[in-house]
């Protein structure tokens, strides 16, 4: 049997196992291990073991549990609720403003969590009921939440891009930076569409009137507590770093120590001042907190003061201390966050392990070279035509698989082929994430469509969900086309940062 036929049998066997309902990592890893055993005897089973060792030695994998923990702490401690109320108050007077604020919420949730499902859950439970109550069109609202949640695997810290980095053997930091501008560009395009649609059809997204905002104009009963030590930390740490009086790691250690001290003195008189202000201004300060956490995590990394793993640890600790200082960290929140982090981290590790084992067998067969010859020599297709066919295959697979499953199934084939065709693998990682999210939302069997149906109230039917996503999917196709035509949209920021 030729190597091409063996590769085809492996791929077909994996698809059959997936269709029988087997777990993704079990199906992929089993096919890889059995193929290795039959091809090279007992020595072939060393390949999955070697893949496991490679995974355990991959230092950036430590970022995975850190960022997942950070996201769950911010979510479970209800800090995301304050964030939505901030957008609710400040964007409400604009036509379509609450939907625009929901997109902003999704961007920040993505920056806190890195999973699109988390954004979908928060949007469906917090934003959706409020938007419907305010008279927003259910189709516009449903599409907004689905489109906004799609940014979760593109805006850093994207968990899926960590998975892609491991399989494609690319730097996680460069992939995350490559996702920043495309993610913000897509969010801006969503906002422009919503604003124009609400201006042309005001009944779809009515603005909030003065009577709706009256409760936010009164002086709050819950003052903003300014801790002098916290303020001193925020001012002193950047100053010490920029002036060169202290190394970044030492200054960050000092900041953590001062943060612990501020917690111990939070209720002692003389260490803080309570500011009584209008509720809308208090919410503005509360909404800035997630931005401060993201800045504390990413700025040291972008400026080269910390490594990626160290930045992820800073993000996790900052989120934890923020929840503690706001009085929202209790045993239940901590236990739920840790358990969820452990479950998702283990799931991703098993998937990466299986993908590496399967990919090693595929590489050993020379299947990638054979398929490259098939496309470029026998079929005489241009590199761009092959790339477009790859993207279309993601659309098809997205009707019955999620983004992680799609990646681990085709990455052993697609990633080496993309490199052989002369395309940049960092750029392709961004194309992959956007394409899979379009596939996620493509009727009739898109994964996100049924997830939205499970979370939506009874008055929103599956037909409404299908119709709602069409304009947003077209906006995403436009964004994807722009990034394909102008690769520097994705590549400029990582080249600039790493060039420094």
C-alpha positions as CSV (number, residue, x, y, z in Angstrom):
1,X,0.0,0.0,0.0
2,X,1.4,3.4,-1.0
3,X,2.0,6.1,1.6
4,X,-0.7,8.3,0.1
5,X,-3.2,5.5,0.5
6,X,-2.1,4.9,4.2
7,X,-2.6,8.6,4.9
8,X,-6.0,8.5,3.3
9,X,-7.0,5.5,5.4
10,X,-5.7,7.2,8.6
11,X,-7.7,10.4,7.8
12,X,-10.9,8.4,6.9
13,X,-10.5,6.2,10.1
14,X,-10.2,9.3,12.2
15,X,-13.4,10.9,10.7
16,X,-15.3,7.6,11.2
17,X,-14.4,7.5,14.9
18,X,-15.4,11.2,15.4
19,X,-18.8,10.5,13.8
20,X,-19.4,7.7,16.3
21,X,-19.2,10.2,19.1
22,X,-15.7,9.5,20.4
23,X,-13.8,12.3,22.1
24,X,-11.6,14.3,19.8
25,X,-8.3,13.6,21.5
26,X,-9.2,9.8,21.8
27,X,-10.1,9.5,18.1
28,X,-7.0,11.4,16.9
29,X,-4.5,9.9,19.3
30,X,-5.8,6.3,18.8
31,X,-5.5,6.5,15.0
32,X,-2.0,7.9,15.3
33,X,-0.8,5.3,17.8
34,X,-2.3,2.3,15.9
35,X,-0.9,3.6,12.6
36,X,2.6,3.9,14.1
37,X,2.3,0.3,15.5
38,X,1.3,-1.2,12.2
39,X,3.8,0.8,10.2
40,X,7.0,0.5,12.3
41,X,6.2,-2.2,14.8
42,X,6.6,-1.8,18.6
43,X,9.1,1.1,18.0
44,X,6.3,3.1,16.3
45,X,4.5,3.5,19.6
46,X,7.4,5.6,20.9
47,X,6.2,8.4,18.6
48,X,3.2,9.3,20.9
49,X,5.4,9.1,23.9
50,X,7.9,11.4,22.2
51,X,5.0,13.8,21.5
52,X,4.1,13.7,25.2
53,X,7.6,14.6,26.2
54,X,7.7,17.4,23.7
55,X,4.5,18.8,25.1
56,X,5.7,18.7,28.7
57,X,8.9,20.6,27.7
58,X,7.0,23.4,25.9
59,X,7.4,26.2,28.4
60,X,4.7,28.6,26.9
61,X,2.1,26.0,27.7
62,X,2.2,27.4,31.3
63,X,0.3,30.4,29.9
64,X,-2.8,28.3,29.3
65,X,-4.0,27.7,32.9
66,X,-2.9,31.2,33.9
67,X,-5.1,32.9,31.4
68,X,-8.0,30.5,31.8
69,X,-7.9,31.1,35.6
70,X,-7.8,34.9,35.1
71,X,-10.9,34.7,32.9
72,X,-12.9,32.6,35.3
73,X,-12.0,34.8,38.3
74,X,-13.2,37.9,36.5
75,X,-16.3,36.1,35.3
76,X,-17.3,34.3,38.5
77,X,-16.6,37.4,40.6
78,X,-19.2,39.3,38.5
79,X,-16.6,42.0,37.5
80,X,-18.0,41.5,34.0
81,X,-21.5,42.6,35.2
82,X,-20.0,46.0,36.2
83,X,-18.4,46.2,32.8
84,X,-21.8,45.7,31.0
85,X,-23.5,48.3,33.2
86,X,-20.8,50.8,32.3
87,X,-21.5,50.3,28.6
88,X,-25.2,50.3,29.3
89,X,-25.1,53.8,30.9
90,X,-22.6,55.5,28.7
91,X,-23.7,54.0,25.3
92,X,-27.4,53.9,26.0
93,X,-28.3,57.4,24.7
94,X,-27.0,56.5,21.3
95,X,-29.3,54.8,18.7
96,X,-28.2,51.2,18.8
97,X,-25.9,52.1,21.7
98,X,-26.7,49.1,23.9
99,X,-25.8,46.7,21.0
100,X,-22.6,48.7,20.3
101,X,-21.8,48.5,24.1
102,X,-22.3,44.7,23.9
103,X,-19.6,44.5,21.2
104,X,-17.3,46.5,23.5
105,X,-18.2,44.2,26.3
106,X,-17.3,41.2,24.2
107,X,-13.9,42.6,23.2
108,X,-13.0,43.1,26.9
109,X,-14.4,39.7,27.9
110,X,-12.2,38.2,25.2
111,X,-9.2,40.0,26.5
112,X,-10.0,38.6,30.0
113,X,-10.8,35.0,29.0
114,X,-9.6,33.9,25.6
115,X,-12.6,31.6,24.9
116,X,-15.5,32.4,22.6
117,X,-17.9,30.2,24.6
118,X,-17.3,32.4,27.7
119,X,-18.2,35.5,25.7
120,X,-21.3,33.9,24.4
121,X,-22.4,32.8,27.9
122,X,-21.9,36.2,29.4
123,X,-23.6,38.0,26.5
124,X,-26.6,35.7,26.5
125,X,-27.1,35.9,30.3
126,X,-26.3,39.5,30.9
127,X,-26.8,41.5,27.7
128,X,-29.6,39.6,25.9
129,X,-32.4,39.9,28.5
130,X,-31.7,43.6,29.0
131,X,-31.6,44.4,25.3
132,X,-34.9,42.7,24.7
133,X,-36.4,44.5,27.6
134,X,-35.3,47.8,26.2
135,X,-37.2,47.1,22.9
136,X,-34.2,46.1,20.7
137,X,-34.9,43.9,17.7
138,X,-34.3,40.3,18.7
139,X,-32.6,39.5,15.3
140,X,-30.1,42.4,15.7
141,X,-29.4,41.5,19.3
142,X,-28.9,37.8,18.6
143,X,-26.5,38.5,15.8
144,X,-24.6,41.0,17.8
145,X,-23.9,38.6,20.7
146,X,-22.8,35.8,18.3
147,X,-20.5,38.1,16.3
148,X,-19.1,39.7,19.4
149,X,-18.3,36.3,21.0
150,X,-16.4,35.2,17.9
151,X,-13.7,37.7,18.9
152,X,-12.8,35.4,21.9
153,X,-10.3,33.2,19.9
154,X,-8.7,36.1,18.1
155,X,-8.1,38.9,20.7
156,X,-5.3,38.0,23.1
157,X,-5.0,36.0,25.3
158,X,-6.6,33.5,22.8
159,X,-6.4,30.0,24.1
160,X,-7.0,28.6,20.6
161,X,-3.9,30.5,19.3
162,X,-1.9,28.8,22.0
163,X,-3.0,25.5,20.6
164,X,-2.2,26.6,17.1
165,X,1.3,27.8,18.2
166,X,2.1,24.4,19.7
167,X,1.0,22.5,16.6
168,X,2.5,24.9,14.0
169,X,5.6,25.4,16.2
170,X,5.2,29.2,16.1
171,X,5.8,31.8,18.9
172,X,2.7,32.4,21.0
173,X,3.6,36.0,21.6
174,X,3.7,36.8,17.9
175,X,0.4,35.1,17.3
176,X,-1.3,37.0,20.0
177,X,0.1,40.3,18.7
178,X,-1.0,39.4,15.2
179,X,-4.6,38.9,16.4
180,X,-4.8,42.4,18.1
181,X,-5.3,44.7,15.0
182,X,-7.6,42.2,13.1
183,X,-9.7,41.7,16.2
184,X,-10.1,45.4,16.9
185,X,-10.8,46.0,13.2
186,X,-13.5,43.4,13.1
187,X,-15.1,44.9,16.3
188,X,-15.0,48.3,14.7
189,X,-16.7,47.0,11.6
190,X,-19.4,45.4,13.7
191,X,-19.9,48.7,15.5
192,X,-20.2,50.6,12.2
193,X,-22.7,48.2,10.9
194,X,-24.8,48.3,14.0
195,X,-24.7,52.1,14.2
196,X,-25.6,52.6,10.5
197,X,-28.4,50.0,10.8
198,X,-29.9,51.7,13.9
199,X,-29.7,55.1,12.2
200,X,-31.5,53.9,9.1
201,X,-34.0,51.8,11.1
202,X,-34.3,53.5,14.6
203,X,-36.9,51.0,15.8
204,X,-34.3,48.2,15.7
205,X,-32.2,49.8,18.4
206,X,-34.0,52.6,20.3
207,X,-31.9,55.0,22.4
208,X,-32.5,55.2,26.1
209,X,-34.4,58.2,27.3
210,X,-33.6,60.5,30.2
211,X,-36.1,58.7,32.4
212,X,-34.2,55.4,31.8
213,X,-31.0,57.0,32.8
214,X,-32.4,58.9,35.9
215,X,-31.3,56.2,38.3
216,X,-27.7,56.6,37.3
217,X,-27.7,60.4,37.8
218,X,-28.2,60.1,41.6
219,X,-25.3,60.0,44.0
220,X,-24.4,56.4,44.7
221,X,-24.9,54.6,48.1
222,X,-21.8,52.5,47.3
223,X,-18.8,54.9,47.3
224,X,-15.6,54.3,45.3
225,X,-12.9,53.5,47.9
226,X,-9.5,54.9,46.9
227,X,-6.7,53.1,48.8
228,X,-3.7,55.3,49.1
229,X,-1.4,52.3,48.8
230,X,-3.0,51.1,45.6
231,X,-2.7,54.6,44.1
232,X,0.9,54.8,45.1
233,X,1.6,51.4,43.5
234,X,0.0,52.4,40.2
235,X,2.1,55.6,40.1
236,X,5.4,54.2,41.7
237,X,5.8,51.0,39.7
238,X,5.8,52.5,36.1
239,X,7.9,55.4,37.4
240,X,10.7,53.1,38.8
241,X,10.7,51.0,35.6
242,X,10.8,53.9,33.2
243,X,13.5,55.9,35.1
244,X,15.7,52.7,35.4
245,X,15.9,53.0,39.2
246,X,14.6,49.4,39.5
247,X,14.4,46.4,37.1
248,X,11.0,45.4,35.9
249,X,10.8,42.1,37.8
250,X,11.8,43.8,41.0
251,X,9.3,46.6,40.5
252,X,6.6,44.1,39.8
253,X,7.5,42.2,42.9
254,X,7.2,45.4,44.9
255,X,3.8,46.1,43.3
256,X,2.6,42.6,44.4
257,X,3.8,43.2,47.9
258,X,2.1,46.6,48.1
259,X,-1.1,45.0,46.7
260,X,-1.1,42.5,49.6
261,X,-0.5,45.4,52.0
262,X,-3.4,47.3,50.6
263,X,-5.6,44.3,51.2
264,X,-4.6,44.1,54.8
265,X,-5.3,47.8,55.3
266,X,-8.5,48.0,53.3
267,X,-10.8,48.7,56.3
268,X,-8.4,50.6,58.5
269,X,-9.1,54.3,58.8
270,X,-6.4,56.7,57.4
271,X,-5.5,54.3,54.5
272,X,-8.3,55.2,52.1
273,X,-10.8,57.7,51.1
274,X,-14.4,57.1,50.0
275,X,-15.6,59.1,47.1
276,X,-19.4,59.6,46.8
277,X,-20.2,60.4,43.2
278,X,-23.0,59.8,40.6
279,X,-23.7,56.2,39.9
280,X,-22.7,56.5,36.2
281,X,-19.2,57.8,37.2
282,X,-18.8,55.1,39.7
283,X,-19.6,52.5,37.0
284,X,-17.0,54.2,34.7
285,X,-14.3,53.5,37.3
286,X,-15.6,49.9,37.8
287,X,-15.5,49.3,34.1
288,X,-11.9,50.6,33.8
289,X,-10.7,47.8,36.2
290,X,-10.6,45.0,33.5
291,X,-8.7,47.4,31.2
292,X,-6.2,48.0,34.0
293,X,-5.8,44.2,34.5
294,X,-5.2,43.7,30.8
295,X,-2.7,46.6,30.7
296,X,-0.8,45.3,33.8
297,X,-0.5,41.9,32.0
298,X,0.3,43.0,28.4
299,X,2.4,46.2,28.8
300,X,5.4,44.5,30.5
301,X,5.3,41.8,27.8
302,X,5.1,44.2,24.9
303,X,8.0,46.3,26.3
304,X,10.1,43.2,26.9
305,X,10.2,43.5,30.7
306,X,8.7,40.1,31.2
307,X,8.3,36.8,29.3
308,X,5.0,35.6,28.1
309,X,4.7,33.1,30.9
310,X,5.5,35.8,33.5
311,X,2.9,38.1,32.0
312,X,0.3,35.4,32.2
313,X,1.1,35.0,35.9
314,X,0.8,38.7,36.4
315,X,-2.6,38.7,34.8
316,X,-3.8,35.8,37.0
317,X,-2.6,37.4,40.2
318,X,-3.9,40.9,39.2
319,X,-7.3,39.5,38.5
320,X,-7.3,37.6,41.8
321,X,-6.3,40.6,43.9
322,X,-8.9,42.7,42.0
323,X,-11.6,40.3,43.0
324,X,-10.3,40.3,46.6
325,X,-10.2,44.1,46.9
326,X,-13.7,44.4,45.6
327,X,-14.9,41.9,48.2
328,X,-16.0,39.3,45.7
329,X,-13.6,36.5,46.2
330,X,-15.0,33.8,48.4
331,X,-14.6,30.0,48.7
332,X,-17.3,29.3,46.1
333,X,-15.8,31.7,43.4
334,X,-12.3,30.4,44.1
335,X,-13.3,26.7,43.9
336,X,-15.3,27.1,40.7
337,X,-12.5,29.1,39.1
338,X,-9.9,26.5,40.0
339,X,-12.0,23.5,39.0
340,X,-13.0,25.0,35.6
341,X,-9.4,26.0,35.0
342,X,-8.2,22.5,35.7
343,X,-10.9,20.9,33.5
344,X,-10.3,23.1,30.4
345,X,-6.5,23.0,30.8
346,X,-6.4,19.2,30.9
347,X,-8.8,19.0,27.9
348,X,-6.5,21.2,25.8
349,X,-3.4,19.3,26.9
350,X,-4.9,16.0,25.8
351,X,-5.9,17.5,22.5
352,X,-2.4,18.9,21.8
353,X,-0.9,15.6,22.8
354,X,-3.1,13.7,20.3
355,X,-2.5,16.2,17.6
356,X,1.3,16.0,18.0
357,X,1.1,12.2,17.9
358,X,-1.0,12.1,14.8
359,X,1.1,14.8,13.1
360,X,4.3,12.9,13.8
361,X,3.0,9.9,12.0
362,X,1.8,12.0,9.1
363,X,5.2,13.6,8.8
364,X,6.9,10.2,8.9
365,X,4.8,9.0,6.0
366,X,5.7,12.0,3.8
367,X,2.0,12.6,3.2
368,X,2.3,16.4,3.2
369,X,4.8,16.3,0.4
370,X,2.6,13.9,-1.6
371,X,-0.4,16.2,-1.2
372,X,1.6,19.3,-2.1
373,X,2.7,17.5,-5.3
374,X,-1.0,16.6,-6.0
375,X,-2.1,20.2,-5.8
376,X,0.8,22.0,-7.4
377,X,1.9,19.5,-10.1
378,X,-0.9,17.2,-11.0
379,X,-3.8,19.7,-10.6
380,X,-1.5,22.7,-11.3
381,X,-3.3,24.9,-8.8
382,X,-1.7,28.2,-7.7
383,X,-0.8,28.7,-4.1
384,X,-3.6,31.2,-3.6
385,X,-6.1,28.8,-5.0
386,X,-4.9,26.1,-2.7
387,X,-5.2,28.5,0.3
388,X,-8.7,29.5,-0.6
389,X,-9.7,25.8,-0.9
390,X,-8.3,25.2,2.6
391,X,-10.4,28.1,3.9
392,X,-13.5,26.7,2.2
393,X,-12.9,23.3,3.8
394,X,-13.0,25.0,7.2
395,X,-16.4,26.4,6.4
396,X,-17.6,22.9,5.6
397,X,-16.1,21.3,8.7
398,X,-17.4,24.1,10.9
399,X,-20.9,22.8,10.4
400,X,-20.2,19.8,12.6
401,X,-16.9,20.5,14.5
402,X,-15.7,23.2,16.8
403,X,-12.6,25.2,16.2
404,X,-10.3,23.0,18.4
405,X,-11.4,19.8,16.6
406,X,-10.9,21.4,13.2
407,X,-7.4,22.5,14.0
408,X,-6.1,19.2,15.4
409,X,-7.7,17.3,12.5
410,X,-6.3,19.3,9.6
411,X,-3.2,21.0,11.2
412,X,-0.9,18.1,10.5
413,X,-1.8,18.4,6.8
414,X,-2.5,22.1,6.3
415,X,0.2,23.8,8.4
416,X,3.3,22.2,6.7
417,X,1.5,22.7,3.3
418,X,1.0,26.4,4.0
419,X,4.7,26.8,4.9
420,X,5.7,24.9,1.8
421,X,3.6,27.2,-0.4
422,X,5.6,30.2,0.9
423,X,2.9,31.7,3.2
424,X,3.6,33.1,6.6
425,X,2.4,30.8,9.4
426,X,1.7,33.7,11.8
427,X,-0.5,35.3,9.2
428,X,-2.2,32.0,8.5
429,X,-3.0,31.5,12.2
430,X,-5.1,34.7,12.0
431,X,-6.8,33.5,8.8
432,X,-7.6,30.2,10.5
433,X,-9.2,31.8,13.6
434,X,-11.4,34.1,11.5
435,X,-12.4,31.4,9.1
436,X,-13.3,29.0,11.9
437,X,-15.5,31.6,13.5
438,X,-17.3,32.2,10.2
439,X,-17.8,28.4,10.0
440,X,-19.1,28.4,13.5
441,X,-21.9,30.8,12.6
442,X,-22.7,29.4,9.1
443,X,-26.2,27.9,8.8
444,X,-27.6,25.3,8.9
445,X,-25.4,23.4,11.3
446,X,-22.9,26.0,12.7
447,X,-21.8,25.1,16.2
448,X,-22.5,28.6,17.6
449,X,-26.0,28.7,16.2
450,X,-27.1,25.8,18.4
451,X,-25.2,27.1,21.4
452,X,-27.0,30.4,21.0
453,X,-30.3,28.6,20.8
454,X,-29.6,26.7,24.0
455,X,-29.0,30.0,25.9
456,X,-31.6,32.2,24.2
457,X,-35.1,32.8,25.7
458,X,-38.1,30.9,24.1
459,X,-39.2,33.8,22.0
460,X,-36.0,33.6,19.9
461,X,-36.3,30.7,17.5
462,X,-33.7,28.9,15.4
463,X,-34.9,30.8,12.3
464,X,-34.3,34.1,14.0
465,X,-30.8,33.0,14.9
466,X,-30.1,31.9,11.3
467,X,-31.2,35.2,9.9
468,X,-29.4,37.3,12.5
469,X,-26.0,36.1,11.7
470,X,-26.0,36.6,7.9
471,X,-24.9,40.3,7.9
472,X,-22.3,39.8,10.6
473,X,-20.9,36.8,8.7
474,X,-20.6,38.9,5.6
475,X,-18.7,41.6,7.6
476,X,-16.3,38.9,8.8
477,X,-15.8,37.7,5.2
478,X,-14.9,41.3,4.3
479,X,-12.5,41.5,7.2
480,X,-10.9,38.1,6.2
481,X,-10.6,39.3,2.6
482,X,-8.8,42.5,3.7
483,X,-6.3,40.5,5.8
484,X,-5.7,38.1,2.9
485,X,-5.0,41.1,0.5
486,X,-3.1,43.1,3.1
487,X,-1.1,40.7,5.3
488,X,0.5,43.6,7.2
489,X,-2.8,44.2,9.0
490,X,-1.9,41.1,11.0
491,X,1.9,41.1,10.7
492,X,2.8,44.8,11.4
493,X,2.4,44.7,15.2
494,X,4.4,41.5,15.9
495,X,7.1,42.7,13.5
496,X,7.2,46.1,15.2
497,X,7.3,44.7,18.8
498,X,9.8,41.9,18.1
499,X,11.8,44.2,15.9
500,X,12.4,46.4,18.9
